[in-house]
Amino acid sequence: MATVCPHVKEIRKVKPSAKGCEECLKLGDTWVHLRMCLICGNVACCDSSKNRHATKHFQAVHHPIMQSIEPGENWRWCYVDEMEV
């Protein structure tokens, strides 16, 4: 029996907050891949990036679900349940 993430009900229709990682852009830094928070639209860098802003966004505001916004990728991740949704 597959486990269903209860946090999917929190997903909202959002627009990306920036064309790159918001925090890296402010710092003049670079990133590897981009993720978008599906609760508020924050765009942040992945855990393969040195700053890990997507994870830091989750830790700061507890928005559970993000989505890859890399071309050709179509997946979402719940930080709370540590699973694809």
C-alpha positions in Angstrom: 0.0 0.0 0.0 1.5 3.3 -1.1 2.0 6.1 1.5 0.2 9.3 0.6 1.8 12.6 1.7 -0.8 14.6 3.7 1.0 17.9 2.8 -0.1 17.8 -0.8 -3.3 19.6 0.2 -1.2 22.6 1.1 0.0 23.1 -2.5 -1.1 26.4 -3.9 -1.1 27.9 -7.4 2.1 30.0 -7.2 4.4 31.9 -9.6 8.2 31.8 -9.3 9.5 34.6 -7.2 12.6 35.1 -9.3 14.4 33.9 -12.4 17.1 32.3 -10.3 17.8 31.5 -6.6 16.6 34.7 -4.8 19.2 34.5 -2.1 22.1 33.6 -4.4 21.1 36.5 -6.7 21.3 38.9 -3.7 24.7 37.5 -2.7 26.0 37.5 -6.3 26.5 33.8 -6.0 25.8 30.8 -8.2 23.7 27.7 -7.9 23.5 24.2 -9.5 19.7 23.5 -9.8 16.6 25.5 -8.9 13.6 24.5 -6.8 10.3 26.4 -6.2 8.3 26.3 -3.0 4.7 25.2 -3.9 3.3 27.1 -0.9 4.7 30.6 -1.6 6.6 30.5 -4.9 10.1 31.1 -3.4 12.8 30.1 -5.9 15.9 28.7 -4.3 18.9 26.5 -5.0 19.1 22.7 -4.4 21.1 20.8 -1.9 23.8 20.2 -4.6 24.4 24.0 -4.5 26.8 25.2 -1.8 24.2 27.5 -0.2 21.3 25.0 -0.1 18.7 27.8 0.0 15.7 25.5 -0.8 16.3 23.5 2.3 17.0 26.6 4.3 13.7 28.1 3.2 11.9 24.9 4.5 13.8 25.1 7.8 12.9 28.8 8.2 9.2 28.8 7.2 8.3 25.1 7.3 6.7 25.1 3.8 6.7 21.3 3.2 6.6 20.9 -0.6 8.9 22.1 -3.4 9.2 21.3 -7.0 12.1 21.1 -9.4 11.9 23.9 -11.9 14.8 22.6 -14.0 13.9 22.1 -17.7 13.0 18.4 -18.4 12.4 17.6 -14.7 8.9 17.1 -13.3 9.0 16.0 -9.7 8.0 17.3 -6.3 9.5 16.7 -2.8 8.0 16.8 0.7 10.6 17.8 3.2 8.5 16.7 6.2 7.7 13.2 4.9 11.0 12.9 2.9 9.3 11.6 -0.1 8.4 12.4 -3.7 4.8 13.5 -4.1 
